[in-house]
Amino acid sequence: MKRTKPYTQMTAAELAQATRQYDEMVIDKTIPLNAKERRLWAQAQRGRAQPKIATPARKISISLEDDLLQKTDTLASKRGLNRSELISRFVLAGLRRAG
């Protein structure tokens, strides 16, 4: 097996030779994403959005039992929300009922 030196130690010509295969996109060499890769890609596209609220949000730290956290994440996913949005909605609903 031919061993190459790290990219950081290559000359410009050596680097160009070593990375020539990436110079152009060859679509016929690609394969479709599997289910896990599609899920990860969708997650990456969504990003880590803040809850959509009128005023600036503050980050807080709370503790939840593992089972409760898992149920929270499952429900948030089913509703197309992130964890913060779901928890914010539940807190608002509780405050309205208490108020």
Beta strands, then each sheet from edge to edge (+ up, - down):
end
